[in-house]
Amino acid sequence: MSKANYTIETDICVIGAGHAGCEAALACSRLGFRTVIFTMNVDSIAMMPCNPHIGGSSKGHLVREIDALGGEMGKNIDKTFLQSKMLNVSKGPAVHSLRAQADKAAYSQAMRAVLEKQENLTIRQAEVTDILTQPEVEALELFADDSGGHSVFEGDSVSSGNAGFSEPSASSEASGPSRTEKPRVAGVKIHTGMVYLCRAVIVCTGTYLHARCLVGESITETGPGGMQRSTWLRDAMGKLGIPLRRFKTGTPARMDGRTLDYSRMKIQPGDPVVVPFSFSTDPADVQIEQVPCWLTYTNEETHDIIRQNLDRSPIYAGIIEGTGPRYCPSIEDKVVKFSDKIRHHVFIEPEGRFTNEVYVDGMSSSMPDDVQQRMYRTVPGLENCVIVKNAYAIEYDCINANQLKLSLETKAVDGLFCAGQFNGSSGYEEAAAQGLIAGINAVNYLRGREPLILERSEAYIGVLIDDLVTKDNREPYRMMTSRAEYRLLLRQDNADLRLRKYGYEAGLITQKQYDYVLYKEEKIREETERLKKVKIGAAASVREILKSLGSAPLKTACSLAELICRPELSYEKIKELDPDRPALSKDIVEQVEINIRYEGYIERQKKQVRQFEKLEHRKIPSRIDYDDVGSLRNEARQKLKEFLPSSIGQASRISGVTPADITVLLIYLEKNRGNADK
Ligand SMILES: Cc1cc2nc3c(=O)[nH]c(=O)nc-3n(C[C@H](O)[C@H](O)[C@H](O)COP(=O)(O)OP(=O)(O)OC[C@H]3O[C@@H](n4cnc5c(N)ncnc54)[C@H](O)[C@@H]3O)c2cc1C
């Protein structure tokens, strides 16, 4: 049986141990399912191939939401950060967002340690080369052997030739089976020929699938950071009728920090008091000695070198096939697209506490090495810089997430889920958020339960997934606060109040954690009401206190809540006027203050949400036949058949579906209420 393959039975296979895969695998195993997580290299678990920071505008919101639901990213960065800052504090709370510089090596090691300690979870360094459906597994002839495993003989339908492999074909055209009986996943195969039998698969291959890295004319067929790329899954996705496309992204060079002159830059320290990402982290545990970042700028000399060599840039020479992210432009793009700008920000960020390597944020590039050497040295402070790792662009295979349901399950194959960069998003936080939801929903699928679908009015994660699945994204999707229409309600400070219940219902949040949120909600409600009820008169003592706080005297009695709304006052500042106040923790006070100060805006947004939910909760039966909906316009009919929206709300966000089409659909559903459900 020398050529025999070997099988192992498990419940869920997670392909990829990046930011998406780690969250997915932890969710599945923590919910009691045997899970195997595959990676090309165990040393790349939760690797940060690009910027050394977690969070930032809107991304900090995602991390808080992941944590509120029971994910790991927030806890992991609280253990491994170098510096932390709350961004946008001069603006309203809707855009306050935490950003922490990470010690990359420590972040990866800490996440690996969590995976290794996790019950029901097996880590496997192997390339997954195929995803098997039920008929393919049934075609495997299985013979029990004495080690409790099974053997598979060559010549069965799964593979042909030695080790059953043939070179992956160039085209990624989908050639999948007819749509009558939807295929269902039943296993994965790895490069050794071993088969893992399972009932759900989550694909999180990130930037590895058919990846190639470009530094000018030098092109290497590797994954990020020189890691081995993966190749075979391209054919497997084609076999399953799931077409792929090419996206690209880029990263700047890494420098030897000892060769930089920081006296020519502006120091960027962290916040004096650090706020943790995780609601479970004790704030006292994150008050550490921080490592600064530094600010410098490009200049006309930098821009000239780039302009003179644009023909050698793989992006401008048309060598790169993949589409790149508009919101993470390379320095070449910035120089070409913003030619009026005389300088661009460059942030020097530490890669770790125990390395000299620093990251040159703001100058990602794929220019040839010799051009990189010259362009970086024009930047003040980098005159004598030594490049440790070149800047490069990477292009890779990913899917169009329109092929997914809002649960992140594929429409084409039951039990097959996708998450992360492979879905066409960009960013650690976006990837982790999708991984967590895909993990929770793979478990719901196996339990025969309804999937967890967060609405746009509930979470940035809801906005992220709805945009990926419903909108026509032609470039890597990056989260931004402007994408969230209800952002005043989706603040990073209230993620626990919005989402803990879903984490608790999924089984990832403990009773104790959930009880605390219920207690917190109650205390917030009580205190807000009390502050509205307690009146302060215009007595001399009050006038004195208000004067000491630089606030105008009262003409008539007013409530404590009205006082708190004065820009120069706050809950903390009026404590002398409120001797009977209860002792409340900082997180509760923060909510009370925001609820009082922004009450009008919040109520208005809640009213908009009630309007939004009317359409969002008008479900469209999955068996609807759009050919039967008479007066739909052809474009709308074609788009609705392609996207298969689950609600009128989602249908109304599909480009090419007009309000008139929505009216037609609503009338049809009303007339046929109950028929299509049969
Ligand atoms: C060069 C570069 C620049 C970037 N620039 C930015 C940026 O500017 N802004 C931004 O927001 N994000 C950027 N990113 C993206 C960011 O790194 C990713 O968003 C994030 O890492 C995606 O996480 P993921 O879990 O989806 O995939 P990755 O983190 O890519 O993890 C993929 C995992 O899948 C495994 N794998 C792949 N194929 C197989 C297989 N067949 N079998 C077994 N294991 C497999 C790999 O070993 C790895 O563990 C950049 C990434 C790179 C590489």
The ligand as an SDF file (V2000), in Angstrom:
LIG
                    3D

 53 58  0  0  0  0  0  0  0  0999 V2000
    2.8560   42.8120    0.7160 C   0  0  0  0  0  0  0  0  0  0  0  0
    1.5950   43.0600    1.4730 C   0  0  0  0  0  0  0  0  0  0  0  0
    1.1490   44.3360    1.6400 C   0  0  0  0  0  0  0  0  0  0  0  0
   -0.0310   44.5840    2.3160 C   0  0  0  0  0  0  0  0  0  0  0  0
   -0.4440   45.8560    2.4500 N   0  0  0  0  0  0  0  0  0  0  0  0
   -1.5630   46.1070    3.1540 C   0  0  0  0  0  0  0  0  0  0  0  0
   -1.9770   47.4430    3.3540 C   0  0  0  0  0  0  0  0  0  0  0  0
   -1.3230   48.3470    2.9270 O   0  0  0  0  0  0  0  0  0  0  0  0
   -3.1140   47.6710    4.0620 N   0  0  0  0  0  0  0  0  0  0  0  0
   -3.8290   46.6510    4.5570 C   0  0  0  0  0  0  0  0  0  0  0  0
   -4.8350   46.9120    5.1650 O   0  0  0  0  0  0  0  0  0  0  0  0
   -3.4590   45.3550    4.3890 N   0  0  0  0  0  0  0  0  0  0  0  0
   -2.3410   45.1010    3.6880 C   0  0  0  0  0  0  0  0  0  0  0  0
   -1.9390   43.8260    3.5090 N   0  0  0  0  0  0  0  0  0  0  0  0
   -2.8800   42.8290    3.7910 C   0  0  0  0  0  0  0  0  0  0  0  0
   -2.8160   42.1360    5.0670 C   0  0  0  0  0  0  0  0  0  0  0  0
   -1.6640   41.5890    5.2650 O   0  0  0  0  0  0  0  0  0  0  0  0
   -3.8130   41.0950    4.9410 C   0  0  0  0  0  0  0  0  0  0  0  0
   -5.0040   41.7420    4.8560 O   0  0  0  0  0  0  0  0  0  0  0  0
   -3.9650   40.0930    6.0260 C   0  0  0  0  0  0  0  0  0  0  0  0
   -2.7680   39.5000    6.3450 O   0  0  0  0  0  0  0  0  0  0  0  0
   -4.9700   39.1120    5.5200 C   0  0  0  0  0  0  0  0  0  0  0  0
   -5.1630   38.1350    6.4450 O   0  0  0  0  0  0  0  0  0  0  0  0
   -5.6800   36.7120    5.9630 P   0  0  0  0  0  0  0  0  0  0  0  0
   -5.8860   35.9100    7.1750 O   0  0  0  0  0  0  0  0  0  0  0  0
   -6.8120   36.8490    5.0300 O   0  0  0  0  0  0  0  0  0  0  0  0
   -4.5110   36.1110    5.1070 O   0  0  0  0  0  0  0  0  0  0  0  0
   -2.7930   35.9420    5.3860 P   0  0  0  0  0  0  0  0  0  0  0  0
   -2.5670   36.7310    6.5520 O   0  0  0  0  0  0  0  0  0  0  0  0
   -2.3440   36.2570    4.0690 O   0  0  0  0  0  0  0  0  0  0  0  0
   -2.7890   34.4080    5.7470 O   0  0  0  0  0  0  0  0  0  0  0  0
   -3.0260   33.3910    4.8010 C   0  0  0  0  0  0  0  0  0  0  0  0
   -2.6970   32.0550    5.4190 C   0  0  0  0  0  0  0  0  0  0  0  0
   -3.0920   31.0390    4.5220 O   0  0  0  0  0  0  0  0  0  0  0  0
   -2.0890   30.0350    4.4460 C   0  0  0  0  0  0  0  0  0  0  0  0
   -2.3010   29.3470    3.1770 N   0  0  0  0  0  0  0  0  0  0  0  0
   -2.5100   29.9070    1.9660 C   0  0  0  0  0  0  0  0  0  0  0  0
   -2.7750   28.9560    1.0410 N   0  0  0  0  0  0  0  0  0  0  0  0
   -2.7510   27.7680    1.6990 C   0  0  0  0  0  0  0  0  0  0  0  0
   -2.9600   26.3950    1.3160 C   0  0  0  0  0  0  0  0  0  0  0  0
   -3.3000   26.0530    0.0790 N   0  0  0  0  0  0  0  0  0  0  0  0
   -2.8270   25.4360    2.2510 N   0  0  0  0  0  0  0  0  0  0  0  0
   -2.5120   25.7480    3.5430 C   0  0  0  0  0  0  0  0  0  0  0  0
   -2.3190   27.0300    3.9830 N   0  0  0  0  0  0  0  0  0  0  0  0
   -2.4460   28.0090    3.0670 C   0  0  0  0  0  0  0  0  0  0  0  0
   -0.7980   30.7920    4.6260 C   0  0  0  0  0  0  0  0  0  0  0  0
    0.2420   29.9540    5.0460 O   0  0  0  0  0  0  0  0  0  0  0  0
   -1.2210   31.7940    5.7230 C   0  0  0  0  0  0  0  0  0  0  0  0
   -1.1340   31.1590    6.9720 O   0  0  0  0  0  0  0  0  0  0  0  0
   -0.7820   43.5320    2.8330 C   0  0  0  0  0  0  0  0  0  0  0  0
   -0.3270   42.2190    2.6780 C   0  0  0  0  0  0  0  0  0  0  0  0
    0.8490   41.9850    1.9990 C   0  0  0  0  0  0  0  0  0  0  0  0
    1.3170   40.5880    1.8010 C   0  0  0  0  0  0  0  0  0  0  0  0
  1  2  1  0
  2  3  1  0
  2 52  2  0
  3  4  2  0
  4  5  1  0
  4 50  1  0
  5  6  2  0
  6  7  1  0
  6 13  1  0
  7  8  2  0
  7  9  1  0
  9 10  1  0
 10 11  2  0
 10 12  1  0
 12 13  2  0
 13 14  1  0
 14 15  1  0
 14 50  1  0
 15 16  1  0
 16 17  1  0
 16 18  1  0
 18 19  1  0
 18 20  1  0
 20 21  1  0
 20 22  1  0
 22 23  1  0
 23 24  1  0
 24 25  2  0
 24 26  1  0
 24 27  1  0
 27 28  1  0
 28 29  2  0
 28 30  1  0
 28 31  1  0
 31 32  1  0
 32 33  1  0
 33 34  1  0
 33 48  1  0
 34 35  1  0
 35 36  1  0
 35 46  1  0
 36 37  1  0
 36 45  1  0
 37 38  2  0
 38 39  1  0
 39 40  1  0
 39 45  2  0
 40 41  1  0
 40 42  2  0
 42 43  1  0
 43 44  2  0
 44 45  1  0
 46 47  1  0
 46 48  1  0
 48 49  1  0
 50 51  2  0
 51 52  1  0
 52 53  1  0
M  END
$$$$
